[in-house]
Amino acid sequence: MIANSKSANVTRWTGAKRKMKKFFFGIIFLIVIISGPFIYVKYFYTYSEGYRAGLLQKFSRKGNLFKTYEGEMILSSVTGNQNVAIASEKFFFSVTDKNVANHLDTIQGQMVIVHYNQKNGALFWKGESEYIVDSVKPIP
């Protein structure tokens, strides 16, 4: 009789453990299903894309753990005499392609047109900015 009660308790305990495993796997599955689309929209979905033209003021490779290519352009809307920018705005961007980065590094201080993709958020190993430049063309 004692053996039957022990085996009944072991069977109940095994069933309870099985139910708890199913419950926790279900919770983990729901977290993955819910967070997957959020992560995609936040970091990988292209919110907008376009072109910017301006003076490439600064371009560098920086970072403590992950080195990324970061740039800064001056977008001038109004120029005064002697082509000096009066009203200007800065455009900060990141570059993930090494060939584009090498090209930008050689044309600092020149007027350029860049094509960018804007993401909703920035991943630290891809750069600091949500603007990712994927091509550049100098303005003659």
C-alpha positions, -999 to +999 in steps of 0.1 A: +000+000+000+028+024+008+044+016-026+012+026-044+009+059-026+046+067-034+041+059-071+009+080-071+028+110-056+057+105-081+032+104-110+014+136-097+047+154-093+059+143-128+026+156-143+029+189-124+065+193-136+054+186-172+026+212-169+050+238-155+075+232-184+047+236-209+036+268-192+071+283-191+078+273-227+045+289-237+054+321-220+089+322-236+072+315-270+048+344-265+076+367-256+095+358-287+064+362-309+055+396-295+090+410-293+101+398-328+080+423-348+088+451-323+126+446-327+122+444-365+103+476-368+125+494-343+159+485-357+157+469-392+126+485-409+135+514-431+114+543-420+125+567-448+151+570-474+164+599-495+192+621-504+210+649-486+235+674-502+259+695-482+295+700-471+311+669-456+326+685-425+337+655-405+342+618-409+358+595-384+359+559-371+351+559-334+338+538-305+351+521-274+341+485-280+326+486-315+343+509-340+318+525-363+321+551-391+304+584-381+300+615-402+287+650-401+275+672-430+266+709-430+233+714-449+232+751-458+199+766-469+211+803-473+245+815-483+259+849-480+285+867-501+316+847-508+296+814-505+297+815-467+268+795-452+245+817-430+217+794-420+228+758-417+218+726-402+240+696-393+232+661-406+248+633-385+250+599-401+267+564-398+282+542-425+282+504-424+299+497-458+337+500-457+340+510-494+316+540-488+336+548-457+369+548-475+354+571-503+340+595-477+373+596-459+391+609-490+366+637-499+363+655-465+357+692-470+339+688-503+303+692-513+287+658-516+253+641-521+246+611-499+219+585-501+206+574-467+182+550-450+166+561-418+158+535-392+136+540-361+165+532-338+202+527-338+220+495-330+253+501-312+273+479-335+260+496-366+266+532-355+253+560-333+229+576-358+196+563-371+207+576-406+227+550-424+245+563-456+249+537-483+263+557-512+280+590-518+287+612-549+308+644-549+293+675-563+315+690-591 
